[in-house]
Amino acid sequence: MVTQLWMAVLLGWLGFVAISFMTDTQMAAIAGLAFGISCVVMLRETVVLRGLVAVLEPVGVILPVLALRHVAGKLGVEITPLTTVELLVFLALYIAFLLTAFDVIPVEAYRLGYAPVPVAVMVLLACAYGAATGNLLVPLVAVVGQLLWVLGWGSSNWFDHVLHVLLVPVIFATLIGRLF
């Protein structure tokens, strides 16, 4: 159920982006919402939606939150952007994390996402970071990810709820966009 909700958000965001070139932001948001919900309801048992889910799994919290954040920003909600330094530091740390998963770096960081104490420490650090910087994105993703993890909805690893490999190209595109 959570995966279908996240897919509705992601497909709705894609609809919003596509339609926003042809109409105003409010209409694009409504049409995107209708598109996302319609796709998930009407395509639920099809190879199209199942294939998309298979490619994106585990969907986690981060991609839908970023999509909702983008739409909210376009609708006029004041969003505190992550700084270039924050993005670069996160990118370096996340690539190192991915390299540990592929045994390029001989550390098993991923296994920390199964244990309650390390997860609690990471969530508290994310909340402290958000309090120090005034940016709610990091603590929001960490806390919602922890909630889903504790409830057993989705992956049994907290990292699957808060990270996604698509963050690497998204951050690269964001950084390149800031150059221009």
N, C-alpha and C positions, 0 to 999 in steps of 0.2 A: 504494500500500500504506500509506504514512504517513497519507494522508488518511482511509483507511478505519479505521485505528487511532484517529486523532483523533475521527472520527465515532462510533466505538464508545464512546470515553470520554465524549463529550458526550451521547450518547443514554443511556448508562449513568448519567450524572449526573442527567439529567432523570428517569429511572426511580427513582433513589435519592431525589430530592426528593419525587416524587409518592408513593412507597411509604412514606417515612419518617413520614408523617402517620398511617399505619395500623399500624406495627410498630416494633420497636426498631431502633436504628441499624445493628447488625451484620447483621441480616436484610435491612434495606433496602439495605445496601451489596452484599450477595450478589445480591439480586434485581435491583438496578440493573445490576450487572456482567453478569448473565445477559441482561437486557433489551437492553443495549447491544450485546453480541456477537451475540445473536439477530437484532436489527434489521439489523445490517450484513451478516450472513451470508444471512439469508432475503430481505432486500429489496435486495440488492446490485445487481441488474439492473433495478430498478423506477424508475418516474418519481418515486416518493416520495423515495427516498434520493438519487437524482441531483438532484432539485429542491432538497433540503436542502443538498446539497454545493454546488450552483450559487449558492444564496443566501449561504452562509457562506464560499465560496472567496475568497481563500486562507485556509484554516482557521488555519494557523500553529501556533505553540507555546502562545501565551498563553491562549487559551480552554480547551484541555484541561488545562493546568497549573492554572489557576484552579479548574476543576471538581474535579480531583484534590485540590487543596489544601483545598477546601471539605469534601469527603468525609473526608479525613484529619483535619481539625479536628473534625468531628462524631464521628469514631471515637476521639477523645481525644489525638491527636497535638498537641503544643504548637506552635502556629503564631504567629509574630511578625507581627501585623497592620501594614499600612502606616498611617502616621499621617494625620490629616486634612490636615495641611500637605503631606505627600508626595503625597497624592491630588490636592489642588488644584493643586500645581505641575505634576504630570504631566498633569493634565487641560488646563491652560492651554497647556503645550508641545505636547501632542498635537493639540489643536484648531488651534494655529498651524501645525503640520506638515500637517494636513489642508487648511488654507487655502492652503498653498503648492502642494499637489497640484492644487488647483482654480484656480490662478493668481490668487487673491485677494491673496496676498502674493507679489510677484514674485521668488521664490527657488526654485531647484530642489533642495530638500532630499532628495527621494525618490531622485534619481540617485546620492546618496552610498551608498545601499544596494547598488549594483552593484560598487563598488570595494573591493578587499581592504584597503587601508590605512585608509580611514575606518571600515570595519566593524571592523577589528582595534582601532582606537582606541576606538570606542564600546563594544565588548565589554570591553576593559580598564577603561574608566571605569565600566561597570556592575559589574564585579568589585570594583573599588576601593570603589564605593558600598556594595556588599553587605558588604565587609570592615569598612567604617567604621560601618555601621548595625547589623550583625549580622543583616540580613534576607537570606535566601537566594533569595527569589523573583526579584528583578531579575537577579542573575548567572546563576541557573539558566536563566531564559528566554533571556538573551543568549547563553549558551554553547551550549545545545541548538539555538537558532536558527542560530547560526553553524555548528555541526556539520552540520545539515541543508542549509544553504546551500552549504557547502564540498563536501559529497557530491553536490550537485546534485539533491537530493530535494525536489521542489516548485518553488517560485518561484526565479527567478534574482536576486531582490532580497531582501536580508536583512531589510528592514523588513516584508515580507510574512510572514516567519517569526515575528517578535516583537511585532507590533502587529495590532490588528483594530479596525475601526470600531465594533464592538459594545462596546468598552471605554468609550466615551463614555456610553451609557445605564447601563452597569453601575456606573461610578464615580458618576454622578449619583444612582442609587438607593442606593448605599452611603453617600454623603454625606447624603442625605435621611434615611436610616435612623439615622444617628448623631445627628441632631437630636432624635430621640425617644427 
